[in-house]
Structures are given as C-alpha cells and as structure tokens.
Amino acid sequence: MKVLVLNGSPKKKSDTFRMAEAFLRGLNKNQEHEVQIVNVIDKKIAPCRGCFGCWQKLDGHCVIEDDQNALLDEYRSADIIIWNFPLYCYGMPSHLKAFLDRTIPLVKMDMRQEENGRVRHEALVDFSRIHTVVLCGCGFPDWEGNFDGLKMQCRQCFGNLEMVCVPETPMLNVPEAAPLADPLLASFEKAGEEYAASLKLSAETIARLETPMIPKEMYINIVNGNA
Ligand SMILES: Cc1cc2nc3c(=O)[nH]c(=O)nc-3n(C[C@H](O)[C@H](O)[C@H](O)COP(=O)(O)O)c2cc1C
C-alpha cells in the first residue's frame, strides 16, 4: 500500500514523530509498504487565498504555484495518510493547517446532504478508498477537553479515520523517561501491526496509547521543577 506521512512537527528532534516512527515499524513488519514521509515545515505552502479558483478549473490543483500541487497528487493517490503532529493551541500547527485548507481543490463547490443530515462538498477524488490515521501528541498532562477541538475538526474533515491523542509527549525525548516512554513506543509499534492487518485500531489499543505515562499531578510537579 502507498502510505503518505504528513509530519507536522517543525522540530528536527520531534517528540511526536517518535510515535509515527514506531507505528511505521509495526506497519511494515509483515509487509513492506511504500512510505513517503513529508516534513511539511520544509515545504513551500502558502495560506489559501480563498479565491475558489480551484473550483473554476476543477483539475484537483490550486491556482497558487508552490509545493502544494505536487503534494495534492501524492495525497489523492495514497491508500493510507498518516497525519502526525504536536497539538498547538488545541489544534494542528499552522503550516499543517495551511496544507489541510489547501486540500479544497480535491472537492467541488456542489454540495450534497447525507442521510444523517450532514452536508458535504462533492469530491473529485474517491475518498472512500483513502484511510486516515491521526497521531497527535501534546505537552499537557491528560485533561478532558485538551483535544476536543482537534477531534471535532478531524472527524469532520477525514473519512475512514483512526485517531490517537497522546498526552505528555515531551517525555518521549527525555532520556530519564525512557523506562516509561519505551513501552508506549512498543505499543505504537504493535498498533502499526494491527493497523496493517485490519486498517483499524481497536478501542482497547487506542485507550492503551492514550494512557498517560505518569499521573497528572506528578507530571505537573516535574514540569514545575517541584519533583
Ligand atoms: C506554539 C505551541 C503551542 C502548543 N499548544 C499546546 C496545546 O494547546 N496543548 C498542549 O497540551 N500542548 C501544546 N503545546 C506543546 C506541544 O504539543 C508538545 O511540546 C509536543 O510534545 C511537541 O511535539 P514535537 O516535538 O513533535 O513538535 C504547544 C507547543 C507550542 C510550541
């Protein structure tokens, strides 16, 4: 299968990309997939101008000539798209959001209403064959609501979606935390294997991946230098 990884961390030594690396190891364990990793921060992707020029042309491309059009070609031909990124202000980092905004050329202006009342644009691409995985990490400990905005956005934007939201991800790059981080990364590898087999993640697997490495109070104390 063709796998496109959109790495949204702007950092060379990324916390959250460690999750993606482990997931990919599992994904490729029994069968080598064609994996393309795009460091979105390195791409020239201007903000959408809102001109709807793409809806005049309807060729699946944007009127702005930068790196986005080549990425749109990769996007529409992928079987699996993995969005991996740190939570920024309860959403995705702005360079990744610019990419998401500029996937609009892959739909038309025409709208249709689904049975459940939801309204969508008609697609130019058969999105039903594309499977999406969102792996997001964040700096806060676990608290209800931290990922709510992002979850809502991803559910609206992506079909065939599996989403994993992990708290305390700075621990993934702290050597002293390795005894706690390594088992989590091993679980990500297992999850990649599970996903390769079924294109799904069970509720148990997601719950395991989202379980905080240490209790909230302990994490806050360490961050505040009180531990
Ligand atoms: C601009 C900015 C905004 C952030 N906003 C949030 C946030 O809303 N919630 C949160 O829990 N962490 C937030 N964080 C923390 C990052 O998500 C966290 O440090 C993550 O582990 C960084 O991953 P990376 O090394 O892969 O980039 C923010 C970090 C930055 C730099």
The ligand as an ORCA input file, in Angstrom:
! r2SCAN-3c Opt
* xyz 0 1
  C       3.081     27.064     19.814
  C       2.804     25.872     20.671
  C       1.509     25.602     21.086
  C       1.237     24.495     21.869
  N      -0.057     24.265     22.271
  C      -0.337     23.192     23.063
  C      -1.675     22.933     23.496
  O      -2.627     23.619     23.132
  N      -1.894     21.884     24.323
  C      -0.879     21.069     24.742
  O      -1.136     20.146     25.507
  N       0.403     21.262     24.314
  C       0.696     22.301     23.486
  N       1.993     22.508     23.041
  C       3.073     21.536     23.410
  C       3.430     20.539     22.282
  O       2.279     19.922     21.758
  C       4.381     19.470     22.846
  O       5.529     20.084     23.361
  C       4.779     18.375     21.852
  O       5.373     17.294     22.578
  C       5.779     18.876     20.818
  O       5.975     17.831     19.861
  P       7.122     17.866     18.739
  O       8.445     17.788     19.467
  O       6.859     16.667     17.919
  O       6.982     19.125     17.964
  C       2.288     23.618     22.254
  C       3.605     23.899     21.815
  C       3.863     25.002     21.043
  C       5.298     25.270     20.595
*
